[in-house]
Amino acid sequence: MAQIATHDGIVLAVEPRMVKVEMHVVSACASCKAHASCSFVDKADKVVEVETDEWQLYHEGERVTVSVNESLGLLAVLLAYIVPAVLLIAALALVAATSDSDILAAAIPILVVALYYLVLYRFRHRLQKRFSFGLSKEA
């Protein structure tokens, strides 16, 4: 059974088939007693665009809950961090094994990762459909 991650937010704007929601995101360490003196506390306001057919039911300023399947979060980490890291290391190892040029050893892995992110950007609309958020009114 798929687990769902949820986060509370406030509706910023309502457009046809799209609701923009602002969420105050706080890292897990923000609840630590020493967080006031720690420089690692990660707090930010994130805005997500939730595509929904029921956009007429939501109004600006309304409190809502945004949900996403947790497995999609793992896929996002895989696509954003793990695949590029593997590509970088593999390209570096390949260039280091086949060439004595330090310039190539530095440039080619960076170009490979840049090309990977360019491909992700090219297919962003397809990925956006896969990474869809759910939206519900708070009780």
N, C-alpha and C positions, 0 to 999 in steps of 0.2 A: 504494500500500500504506500503510495507516495505521500511524503510529508510536505506540509505547506508552511512556509515561513511568512509571517505577517508583520506589518508595521503600521502604526497609526500615523495619520497625516491630515492635512487641511487642504481642501480644494482651493486652488488659486484661480483657475479659469475653467470655463466650460465652453467647448467648441463642438460643432457637429462631429459626432463619433469619437471625440477625444476629450478627456478630463485631465487637467494638469493638477498634480497633487504635490504639495511640499511636505517632506518628512524631515524631522529633526533626528539625525542619526548620531548615536553616541557609541563609541567602542566599548567593549566589555570592561576595559580597565578604568573607565570613567566612574564606575561605582566603587573603586578602591578608595580607602581612607586617605591615601597619600596623593590622590590625583591632583589636588590643588597645587602641589609643588613639583609635579612631574611634567616633563615636557613631551611625554609620549601620548597624552590624552588626545584622542581623535574625536572631535565634535564637528559636525557640519550639517548644513541644511541641503538636502538633495531634492531636486524636482524631477518627478517621473511623469511621463505622458502615458496614460492608460487608455487604450482604445477599447471602446465599449458601445454596444448598440443601445444601451440604456442611459445615454449621456443626459437626456432630458430630466432624469430623476435627481441629478446632483446640482448643487448651487454653490456659488463662491462663499468661502468661509465655513462651509460644512465640514464636520469631522467625519473622516472615513477610515477604512482599513484597507491597505493595499496588501495583496497576497501574491506569492509566486511559489512555484514548485521548487523545493530545495534541490532536486537533481539538476534543475536548470542553473542554479548557482554553481554547482560543481562543474558543469559544462562550461560556464563562463570563465571560471578559474582556469580550466584546462586550455581553452582557446586564447585567453589573454596572457597567461603566464607560463604554463608548462610547455606547450607546443613551441612558443618562440625560444624558450630557454634550451630546449632540445635541439632546435634548428641551429641556434647560435653555437652550441658546443659541437654539434656534428660538423658544421661548416668550418669551424676553427680547426678541429682535428683533421679534417680532410685537406684543408689548405696547408696546414703545418706539415702534414705527411708528404705532400706532393710539391711543395714550393719552399724555397729558402728566403723568400721575400717577406719581411716583417710588414711592409705596407699592404701586401695582399692578405696576409694573415689578419690584419686589422680591418681592412675594408670589406672583404668578401662576406664575412659573417654578419657585419652590420647591414650590408646590402640585402642579404638573404632574409634577415628579420624585417627590414623595411619592406621588402617585396611581399612577405607574408602579411604584414599589416595592411598593405595596399590591397591585397586580395580580400582580406576581411572587410575592408572598407567598401570594396566593390560589391560584395554580397551582403551589405548591411541590411538591406530591405528584407531579404530572405531570412536573415538571422533575427531581425526585429519581429517578424511574424512568429518565429519559434520561441523567442523570449518575451512572452506576453504576460502582463500583470493582470490580476483579478482585482475587482473593486467592490466593496460593500459598505453600506452605511453602518456607523457605529451604533451599538444598542444603547 
